[in-house]
Amino acid sequence: MSYESAESKGSPVTAMDLALYAEGLLDA
């Protein structure tokens, strides 16, 4: 997985990470 886009935005979390996290909350 590439983190170049995340680094350019100065964010340690990628859009994919947020999507997986959101799914985890919905599944809980």
HUHU-V620825 format. One record per residue. RES is the residue in one letter. PHI is phi in radians with two decimals (none if undefined). OMEGA is omega in whole degrees, 0 to 359 (none if undefined). BURIAL is 1 if it has 9 or more other ideal C-beta (glycine too) atoms within 8 Angstrom, else 0. Layout:
BEGIN
RES_PHI_OMEGA_BURIAL / RES_PHI_OMEGA_BURIAL
END
This chain:
BEGIN
M_none_181_0 / S_-1.75_180_0 / Y_-1.89_182_0 / E_-1.05_182_0 / S_-1.13_180_1 / A_-1.18_181_1 / E_-1.16_181_0 / S_-1.15_180_0 / K_-1.60_180_0 / G_1.26_181_0 / S_-1.99_180_0 / P_-1.37_183_0 / V_-2.03_180_0 / T_-1.59_180_1 / A_-1.07_180_0 / M_-1.13_179_0 / D_-1.07_180_0 / L_-1.14_180_1 / A_-1.13_180_0 / L_-1.14_179_0 / Y_-1.13_180_0 / A_-1.10_180_0 / E_-1.10_180_0 / G_-1.11_180_0 / L_-1.18_181_0 / L_-1.20_181_0 / D_-1.30_184_0 / A_-1.19_none_0
END
